[in-house]
């Protein structure tokens, strides 16, 4: 029976943190040796923790997914109005995009692992966004005749395109601007 090294959990964490920095600087095409060097470990340690570079990328994608799941859960709790719930989620998306901006570029360039792309993980988030939008309609803040799937696509498009537009806005200001523009189109007049 092979024993797990006592430094294995720390090495794994160091590699994930190093990958965030290296990918932010060099993009997802950065080499494994750069990530290992940034983490202060050898290539063997990298491959003991992540047999493929895609395994490391998947670990980072799981981190993003967990953050967004928590954001949706938080948004759904409490007595927030529908529009406030939408703003909360949009802000978390922009915070994620700022921290993991290389992900959008990797998506555009087709560099994300195929096993990530085929997963069906967004249905629950889309359903919650639709509920938040419906709550906005019920509260009289949004028009009854707007197209919820199109509104969601517009929100997601703003998040994905933000990195390509080189906006000089932080996540909070971007979220407020996107929400304001959206409300001008689907809000009650």
Protein Blocks (a to p, Z undefined) as FASTA:
>chain_A
ZZddfklmmmmmmmmmmmmmmmmmnojmbcfklmmmmnopafklmmmmmmbfklmmmmmm
mmmmmmmmmmmmmmmgcjbdfklmmmmmmmmmmmmmmmmmmmmmmmmnopacfklmmpcf
klmmmmmmmmmmmmmmmnopacfkbcfklmmmmmmmmmmmmmmnopabdfklmmmmmmmm
mmmmmmcZZ
